[in-house]
Amino acid sequence: MKKRKTPFFKRPVIRILLIWAIQAFALLFLAWIMDSVTIARVGTAVIASAIIGLLNALLWPLLSRIFLPFVVLTFGILALLFNGLIVWLTSELLPGFTLVDYWSAFWLALGMAAVNIILSTLLTIDDDHSWTRQQVKRRMKRSEHPEKTDIPGIFFLEIDGLAEPILEQAMAEGHMPTLKRWVDSGSHVVTPWETDTSSQTSASQAGILHGNNTNIPAFRWYDKETKEIVASSNTKVLPILEKELSDGNGLLAADGASRGNLLSGDAPYVMATASSITDRTKFHASEFQAYFANPYNTARTLLLFLWDVILEKWQFRKARKNNVQPILDKHHRGGMYPLIRATMTVIMRELNIYTLVGDMFAGRPSAYATFVGYDEVAHHSGIYDDGAFDALHKLDQQFARMESASDEAPRPYHLVILSDHGQTGGATFQQRYGKTLEAFVQELMTAEHKVQGATDTGESTAKMNVFLTDTIQNESSGISKLFGRLFKNRTEDGEVALHGKGEKPKSKEIEAETTVIALASGNLGLISFTQWDHRMSLEEIEEAFPEVVPGLVAHEGVGFAMIRSEKDGAVVIGKNGRYYLQDDRIEGENPLELFGPRAAQHLRRTDSFPNCPDILVNSFYDPEHNEGCAFEELIGFHGGLGGTQTQPFLLHPAELKVDGDLVGAADVYKTCKGWLNQLHGNSEPETA
């Protein structure tokens, strides 16, 4: 990206003066509202803010070497106590600045951080990131010794779950001013692309990062060979899956970095990458400890985390009061969920950005990072929800910071924003019809056949498991030992499992009497019959279970079912017609009419997978309202065909060209790998 002229108020000297003024204002304001704090005059506040900054700069780097592991163990509380100590010490040194006791200093320090965040955001001077950036820059110069070059690098920044039409709406309504500025200026263009049948992260990232997502039919499926339910976020499964899919020429193979992804793209540098958390051949970034080396980060992150928890509770209460529909109940948005959401939208976002800034100052030629905040909020609140757009707005601010950091990097950088899939909205199958897919299939079976559904720990919990495991396994400090002790009752074979030690994930438990597995992957249902070692044919199913296929396709919540016929090959069956995929023959009404012009092409490919289920079920789709229904409890969903879930995008520099339509995630790999090869003089990639 081209170097931008630094605005006057963001120049270093002016920025320092503004930050100083903000800190002095914060002291005066808080002294006015706190009876336990006294500041004699404005000049005292100005001097006090300077002393606080100076003491932080001098003392914290020294003390952090001793106390930092304990800071992390206490989730930053010790750093907050230290900040209070700095303020108290300042009051002891400066006449005219008095505090009743230490706790007055503690709350004053926390209040100053809050005021700083608010005013810095309003003034867009980003003081916290300026300070952090310089720390990271110095650290990378010492450890990496990057050489300057004119050859650009590319950072691929993925917004998990954001559809191209929703991106356009977010930019038009002012939620993403940074991206809108790029597009309006002509520096970037938006190119839509189309997912495969399985519109979810494991399939899409396998295609984008390795050019191959063969045999991933859904987020979870039943493997007839191993007789197990496979969850594609499982950290035991992903290393095997990546080994099968990779040819060694992944998107990031040439000295790239993978941050917060399911798969690594053959990157040698990884952090919180599920497929590589125990791979000792890769360099695992120890950014968790480094992040807390800045005392301001602790207060800032804690305040942002708590604010997001409060925001979720307020947004949920408001939605219930206004009778917003569809809406999930307390079971799905209460309890631990606000904490999980805040982890996804705040902590993982901040650590990703911090690490990426380090990658930039290290001069890495490429990086790929996943930002999960929008996907998490949209799943539970809806794809058009104010909270989902707020998550996008905050992420847009991070992209502006990445853009700013690139001005100081040892090489120029192109920033590519993309998504792995979108989401479609609507009330769930259970909300609409009072039963789960599992229960509905059970109604269609004879009594002696038990149907079992299964869900694993879920995307959010899986991502937290990866994050914690990576910290325990790979931090080059006492943090790993301390976290290991903290989660020792939740650790198996060195990996954190939040379901609890000794307790298998629900997805692994298949009861002996179970004869049918009915799995949900967004609005995709996968039905497999366990008594048959091979994939059952339509004829075999009709003979053994004559009520199942007619009952499934007749249900108003079902759009179509795909089954392999011995006579005709794969057949897509709808309420009033059939589509024979082998020869594109249609009888009656076309059951794929509402699911896109390439639906048959995608389904033919899925039918070729050994892991394709006996019956593949897709929910209905209403194009007028962009609405379908998930077979799991998510009102913003993805996983199958229908609507904006299949419509992700690439927002890329205009000078990086895209040839033709991008159909399937492997096409995105070919394009992105081609850009890297073009910049670095390599040959074009071959897709698998």
QUIMO-V875035 format. One record per residue. PSI is psi in whole degrees, 0 to 359 (999 if undefined). NEAR is the number of other C-alpha atoms within 10 Angstrom. D_CENTER is the distance of its C-alpha to the mean C-alpha in whole Angstrom. Layout:
{{PSI | NEAR | D_CENTER} {PSI | NEAR | D_CENTER}}
This chain:
{{149 | 17 | 25} {145 | 11 | 28} {135 | 12 | 29} {149 | 10 | 29} {129 | 8 | 32} {125 | 11 | 31} {151 | 8 | 32} {314 | 10 | 35} {355 | 15 | 33} {3 | 17 | 30} {147 | 12 | 33} {309 | 12 | 33} {315 | 11 | 36} {320 | 13 | 36} {315 | 17 | 32} {316 | 16 | 34} {320 | 12 | 36} {316 | 18 | 34} {317 | 20 | 32} {316 | 18 | 35} {320 | 16 | 36} {316 | 21 | 33} {318 | 24 | 34} {318 | 21 | 37} {318 | 19 | 37} {317 | 23 | 34} {314 | 26 | 37} {316 | 22 | 40} {314 | 14 | 38} {325 | 20 | 37} {328 | 20 | 40} {325 | 13 | 42} {348 | 9 | 40} {120 | 14 | 40} {338 | 11 | 44} {2 | 16 | 43} {134 | 20 | 42} {129 | 19 | 45} {122 | 20 | 45} {316 | 13 | 48} {173 | 11 | 48} {319 | 13 | 45} {325 | 11 | 46} {318 | 18 | 45} {321 | 25 | 42} {314 | 18 | 41} {319 | 15 | 43} {316 | 24 | 41} {325 | 22 | 38} {317 | 16 | 39} {318 | 19 | 40} {315 | 19 | 37} {320 | 14 | 35} {316 | 12 | 37} {319 | 15 | 37} {316 | 17 | 33} {327 | 13 | 34} {317 | 10 | 36} {320 | 11 | 36} {316 | 20 | 32} {327 | 14 | 32} {311 | 10 | 35} {332 | 12 | 34} {331 | 19 | 30} {330 | 10 | 32} {314 | 11 | 33} {353 | 13 | 31} {318 | 24 | 27} {325 | 22 | 27} {331 | 17 | 28} {314 | 23 | 26} {318 | 21 | 23} {324 | 18 | 25} {14 | 11 | 25} {40 | 14 | 22} {354 | 21 | 23} {322 | 16 | 26} {322 | 19 | 29} {323 | 26 | 28} {320 | 22 | 28} {322 | 18 | 32} {319 | 19 | 32} {321 | 27 | 32} {322 | 21 | 34} {321 | 17 | 37} {316 | 23 | 36} {318 | 26 | 37} {317 | 24 | 40} {321 | 16 | 41} {318 | 21 | 41} {331 | 21 | 43} {331 | 13 | 46} {334 | 12 | 46} {115 | 14 | 47} {144 | 12 | 50} {354 | 15 | 49} {106 | 22 | 45} {147 | 20 | 46} {145 | 20 | 44} {316 | 12 | 45} {182 | 11 | 43} {318 | 15 | 40} {334 | 15 | 38} {321 | 18 | 38} {321 | 25 | 37} {309 | 20 | 34} {330 | 18 | 33} {317 | 24 | 34} {318 | 26 | 32} {319 | 20 | 29} {321 | 18 | 30} {320 | 23 | 31} {319 | 21 | 27} {313 | 17 | 26} {320 | 18 | 29} {314 | 21 | 28} {312 | 20 | 24} {309 | 13 | 25} {323 | 17 | 28} {323 | 17 | 26} {315 | 13 | 23} {323 | 10 | 26} {356 | 13 | 28} {40 | 12 | 25} {347 | 20 | 26} {52 | 19 | 23} {322 | 20 | 26} {319 | 17 | 23} {332 | 18 | 21} {313 | 18 | 25} {311 | 13 | 26} {318 | 17 | 23} {316 | 20 | 23} {323 | 14 | 27} {313 | 16 | 26} {317 | 23 | 23} {314 | 19 | 26} {319 | 13 | 29} {318 | 16 | 27} {327 | 19 | 26} {321 | 16 | 29} {318 | 11 | 31} {326 | 9 | 29} {336 | 14 | 28} {56 | 13 | 31} {143 | 17 | 29} {142 | 10 | 32} {142 | 11 | 32} {155 | 12 | 31} {356 | 9 | 31} {119 | 12 | 29} {149 | 19 | 26} {168 | 24 | 23} {127 | 22 | 19} {123 | 23 | 16} {114 | 22 | 13} {107 | 23 | 10} {126 | 22 | 8} {103 | 25 | 7} {125 | 23 | 5} {8 | 34 | 8} {119 | 28 | 10} {153 | 27 | 14} {316 | 26 | 17} {326 | 14 | 19} {323 | 19 | 17} {312 | 24 | 16} {319 | 14 | 20} {317 | 15 | 20} {320 | 21 | 18} {318 | 19 | 20} {326 | 12 | 23} {4 | 12 | 23} {10 | 13 | 22} {336 | 22 | 19} {71 | 23 | 18} {329 | 17 | 21} {310 | 20 | 20} {323 | 24 | 19} {321 | 21 | 22} {318 | 13 | 24} {314 | 16 | 23} {315 | 18 | 23} {327 | 11 | 27} {346 | 10 | 28} {359 | 12 | 28} {332 | 14 | 26} {154 | 24 | 23} {157 | 21 | 23} {124 | 18 | 21} {116 | 16 | 21} {155 | 19 | 20} {169 | 23 | 19} {130 | 24 | 19} {170 | 29 | 17} {184 | 27 | 19} {314 | 27 | 20} {94 | 29 | 17} {70 | 34 | 15} {170 | 29 | 12} {315 | 25 | 9} {317 | 25 | 12} {315 | 29 | 15} {316 | 27 | 13} {327 | 27 | 12} {318 | 26 | 15} {315 | 29 | 17} {318 | 26 | 15} {338 | 33 | 15} {352 | 30 | 19} {16 | 29 | 20} {115 | 26 | 21} {32 | 26 | 19} {140 | 20 | 22} {25 | 17 | 23} {91 | 23 | 19} {342 | 32 | 21} {182 | 30 | 18} {326 | 26 | 15} {147 | 24 | 18} {167 | 27 | 22} {124 | 25 | 25} {111 | 17 | 27} {335 | 20 | 30} {315 | 10 | 31} {348 | 9 | 30} {41 | 12 | 30} {154 | 15 | 27} {126 | 22 | 24} {126 | 20 | 21} {125 | 27 | 17} {1 | 24 | 15} {359 | 25 | 12} {126 | 23 | 16} {349 | 23 | 16} {329 | 15 | 20} {318 | 14 | 19} {319 | 21 | 17} {321 | 20 | 19} {316 | 11 | 22} {315 | 19 | 20} {322 | 22 | 19} {322 | 12 | 23} {326 | 12 | 24} {332 | 20 | 22} {140 | 19 | 22} {12 | 14 | 25} {356 | 14 | 25} {44 | 18 | 24} {170 | 24 | 20} {327 | 29 | 19} {16 | 24 | 18} {327 | 18 | 22} {74 | 19 | 24} {30 | 13 | 23} {177 | 25 | 19} {137 | 30 | 16} {125 | 31 | 13} {112 | 28 | 10} {30 | 23 | 7} {168 | 26 | 8} {318 | 30 | 10} {160 | 27 | 13} {342 | 35 | 14} {26 | 30 | 16} {24 | 26 | 19} {137 | 26 | 18} {340 | 18 | 21} {124 | 23 | 19} {154 | 30 | 15} {131 | 29 | 13} {44 | 29 | 11} {116 | 26 | 11} {324 | 28 | 12} {350 | 25 | 15} {15 | 29 | 17} {336 | 26 | 17} {12 | 19 | 20} {106 | 13 | 22} {353 | 10 | 24} {348 | 9 | 25} {157 | 15 | 22} {116 | 15 | 22} {122 | 26 | 19} {132 | 23 | 18} {54 | 18 | 20} {344 | 19 | 18} {316 | 18 | 18} {316 | 21 | 21} {326 | 17 | 22} {321 | 20 | 19} {0 | 21 | 22} {342 | 21 | 25} {111 | 20 | 25} {333 | 22 | 26} {331 | 20 | 25} {321 | 21 | 21} {307 | 23 | 22} {316 | 24 | 23} {312 | 16 | 21} {318 | 16 | 18} {316 | 18 | 20} {317 | 17 | 21} {321 | 18 | 18} {309 | 21 | 16} {322 | 15 | 19} {320 | 14 | 19} {324 | 21 | 16} {312 | 20 | 18} {319 | 15 | 21} {317 | 15 | 19} {316 | 22 | 18} {319 | 16 | 21} {318 | 12 | 23} {321 | 16 | 21} {317 | 22 | 21} {318 | 12 | 25} {317 | 12 | 25} {320 | 16 | 24} {318 | 14 | 26} {321 | 9 | 29} {6 | 9 | 29} {45 | 10 | 29} {133 | 12 | 25} {142 | 13 | 25} {161 | 19 | 23} {142 | 21 | 22} {159 | 21 | 21} {182 | 12 | 23} {330 | 10 | 23} {326 | 9 | 22} {341 | 14 | 19} {3 | 17 | 18} {200 | 14 | 21} {236 | 10 | 21} {349 | 11 | 18} {314 | 18 | 16} {326 | 20 | 16} {320 | 17 | 15} {315 | 16 | 12} {314 | 23 | 11} {326 | 24 | 12} {316 | 21 | 11} {317 | 24 | 7} {338 | 25 | 8} {295 | 24 | 11} {310 | 16 | 11} {326 | 22 | 8} {313 | 21 | 8} {317 | 19 | 12} {323 | 18 | 12} {311 | 23 | 10} {316 | 21 | 13} {315 | 21 | 15} {320 | 22 | 15} {322 | 23 | 15} {320 | 24 | 18} {317 | 25 | 20} {322 | 24 | 19} {315 | 28 | 20} {341 | 26 | 23} {350 | 23 | 24} {24 | 25 | 24} {140 | 25 | 22} {339 | 23 | 22} {154 | 25 | 19} {151 | 25 | 15} {127 | 25 | 12} {144 | 28 | 9} {129 | 24 | 5} {116 | 25 | 4} {0 | 26 | 2} {310 | 26 | 6} {314 | 26 | 8} {317 | 28 | 7} {312 | 24 | 7} {316 | 24 | 10} {325 | 26 | 12} {317 | 22 | 12} {337 | 24 | 14} {342 | 27 | 16} {152 | 27 | 16} {341 | 27 | 15} {10 | 15 | 18} {147 | 16 | 17} {323 | 15 | 18} {324 | 20 | 16} {318 | 22 | 13} {328 | 23 | 15} {320 | 17 | 15} {322 | 21 | 11} {321 | 24 | 12} {316 | 20 | 15} {326 | 17 | 14} {323 | 24 | 11} {323 | 19 | 14} {324 | 19 | 16} {324 | 19 | 14} {324 | 19 | 15} {323 | 14 | 19} {323 | 18 | 19} {318 | 20 | 17} {316 | 20 | 20} {318 | 16 | 23} {327 | 21 | 22} {337 | 22 | 23} {337 | 17 | 26} {4 | 15 | 27} {159 | 21 | 25} {356 | 20 | 28} {156 | 22 | 27} {153 | 22 | 26} {140 | 26 | 22} {132 | 20 | 21} {121 | 22 | 18} {119 | 19 | 16} {132 | 21 | 13} {169 | 26 | 12} {155 | 27 | 10} {340 | 31 | 10} {174 | 33 | 12} {201 | 31 | 12} {150 | 33 | 13} {151 | 34 | 17} {171 | 27 | 18} {156 | 24 | 21} {150 | 23 | 23} {166 | 27 | 22} {316 | 23 | 25} {321 | 18 | 26} {322 | 19 | 26} {319 | 13 | 28} {3 | 14 | 30} {16 | 10 | 31} {156 | 14 | 30} {168 | 21 | 27} {320 | 26 | 27} {312 | 21 | 28} {323 | 15 | 31} {316 | 19 | 32} {324 | 23 | 32} {322 | 18 | 34} {331 | 14 | 37} {349 | 17 | 37} {160 | 18 | 38} {157 | 13 | 41} {328 | 9 | 42} {351 | 9 | 42} {118 | 13 | 39} {131 | 17 | 36} {134 | 25 | 32} {130 | 21 | 29} {171 | 21 | 26} {138 | 21 | 23} {142 | 18 | 19} {196 | 22 | 18} {352 | 19 | 16} {159 | 13 | 13} {313 | 17 | 9} {312 | 17 | 9} {322 | 17 | 12} {318 | 21 | 11} {323 | 25 | 8} {322 | 19 | 11} {316 | 24 | 13} {314 | 27 | 12} {312 | 20 | 12} {319 | 20 | 15} {318 | 26 | 17} {322 | 27 | 16} {315 | 27 | 18} {317 | 26 | 21} {326 | 21 | 21} {356 | 20 | 21} {132 | 19 | 22} {55 | 15 | 25} {185 | 14 | 27} {349 | 16 | 28} {319 | 23 | 24} {318 | 21 | 24} {318 | 18 | 27} {316 | 16 | 26} {325 | 19 | 23} {320 | 21 | 24} {320 | 14 | 27} {321 | 13 | 25} {24 | 20 | 23} {331 | 16 | 26} {359 | 14 | 27} {20 | 19 | 23} {133 | 21 | 23} {128 | 14 | 24} {36 | 6 | 25} {0 | 15 | 23} {138 | 22 | 20} {134 | 26 | 19} {103 | 26 | 19} {353 | 18 | 18} {346 | 16 | 21} {146 | 15 | 23} {137 | 14 | 26} {353 | 11 | 28} {120 | 12 | 26} {148 | 12 | 25} {147 | 17 | 22} {327 | 14 | 23} {342 | 21 | 22} {346 | 15 | 24} {107 | 14 | 27} {115 | 16 | 29} {149 | 10 | 33} {325 | 7 | 36} {358 | 12 | 37} {130 | 16 | 34} {346 | 17 | 35} {133 | 20 | 32} {125 | 22 | 28} {107 | 28 | 27} {152 | 29 | 23} {136 | 25 | 20} {83 | 25 | 17} {233 | 32 | 16} {18 | 30 | 20} {129 | 28 | 21} {139 | 27 | 23} {116 | 24 | 25} {124 | 24 | 28} {144 | 24 | 30} {117 | 22 | 33} {342 | 20 | 34} {352 | 11 | 37} {124 | 11 | 37} {340 | 12 | 36} {170 | 14 | 36} {122 | 19 | 34} {144 | 21 | 36} {165 | 18 | 38} {318 | 22 | 38} {319 | 15 | 42} {320 | 13 | 41} {317 | 18 | 39} {327 | 14 | 41} {317 | 10 | 44} {323 | 12 | 42} {74 | 13 | 40} {341 | 15 | 42} {345 | 16 | 40} {303 | 19 | 37} {311 | 20 | 36} {322 | 15 | 38} {320 | 16 | 37} {305 | 23 | 33} {340 | 22 | 34} {340 | 15 | 36} {137 | 16 | 34} {341 | 11 | 32} {353 | 23 | 29} {131 | 23 | 29} {314 | 27 | 29} {166 | 24 | 30} {139 | 24 | 30} {129 | 27 | 30} {146 | 24 | 33} {125 | 23 | 35} {139 | 16 | 39} {325 | 12 | 41} {317 | 9 | 43} {4 | 12 | 41} {202 | 17 | 38} {133 | 22 | 34} {131 | 24 | 35} {121 | 27 | 33} {125 | 26 | 35} {189 | 25 | 34} {323 | 20 | 37} {24 | 12 | 39} {170 | 15 | 39} {145 | 21 | 38} {116 | 23 | 36} {107 | 20 | 37} {333 | 20 | 35} {321 | 12 | 37} {18 | 10 | 39} {43 | 10 | 38} {135 | 11 | 40} {133 | 16 | 40} {126 | 12 | 42} {217 | 11 | 42} {145 | 14 | 39} {112 | 17 | 36} {348 | 20 | 33} {7 | 22 | 31} {324 | 11 | 32} {3 | 16 | 29} {18 | 20 | 26} {151 | 13 | 26} {342 | 10 | 29} {15 | 14 | 27} {317 | 16 | 27} {319 | 20 | 30} {315 | 13 | 28} {318 | 17 | 25} {325 | 21 | 27} {318 | 19 | 29} {316 | 15 | 27} {322 | 23 | 25} {333 | 22 | 29} {349 | 13 | 29} {136 | 13 | 27} {331 | 16 | 29} {5 | 19 | 26} {134 | 26 | 26} {170 | 30 | 27} {318 | 23 | 31} {124 | 25 | 30} {119 | 25 | 27} {135 | 28 | 26} {138 | 28 | 25} {170 | 25 | 25} {164 | 23 | 27} {130 | 23 | 26} {103 | 15 | 27} {335 | 13 | 27} {324 | 7 | 29} {7 | 11 | 26} {58 | 15 | 23} {139 | 22 | 23} {204 | 30 | 23} {135 | 31 | 22} {150 | 33 | 20} {4 | 28 | 21} {170 | 21 | 19} {73 | 21 | 19} {126 | 26 | 16} {348 | 29 | 17} {121 | 31 | 15} {166 | 35 | 14} {161 | 32 | 14} {331 | 31 | 15} {213 | 30 | 19} {154 | 30 | 21} {104 | 30 | 22} {204 | 24 | 21} {350 | 25 | 18} {335 | 29 | 15} {11 | 31 | 17} {66 | 24 | 17} {191 | 28 | 14} {164 | 27 | 16} {122 | 24 | 16} {105 | 22 | 17} {158 | 23 | 20} {139 | 19 | 23} {332 | 14 | 26} {344 | 12 | 28} {107 | 17 | 25} {152 | 14 | 26} {126 | 17 | 25} {117 | 6 | 28} {185 | 7 | 28} {146 | 12 | 26} {106 | 20 | 22} {109 | 15 | 23} {150 | 24 | 20} {331 | 27 | 17} {329 | 27 | 20} {326 | 21 | 22} {318 | 27 | 19} {311 | 26 | 19} {318 | 23 | 23} {310 | 19 | 22} {319 | 24 | 20} {324 | 26 | 22} {320 | 22 | 25} {313 | 20 | 24} {317 | 23 | 24} {321 | 16 | 27} {317 | 13 | 29} {328 | 15 | 28} {11 | 14 | 29} {24 | 10 | 32} {172 | 12 | 31} {165 | 11 | 31} {146 | 14 | 29} {155 | 18 | 27} {134 | 12 | 28} {148 | 15 | 25} {999 | 14 | 26}}
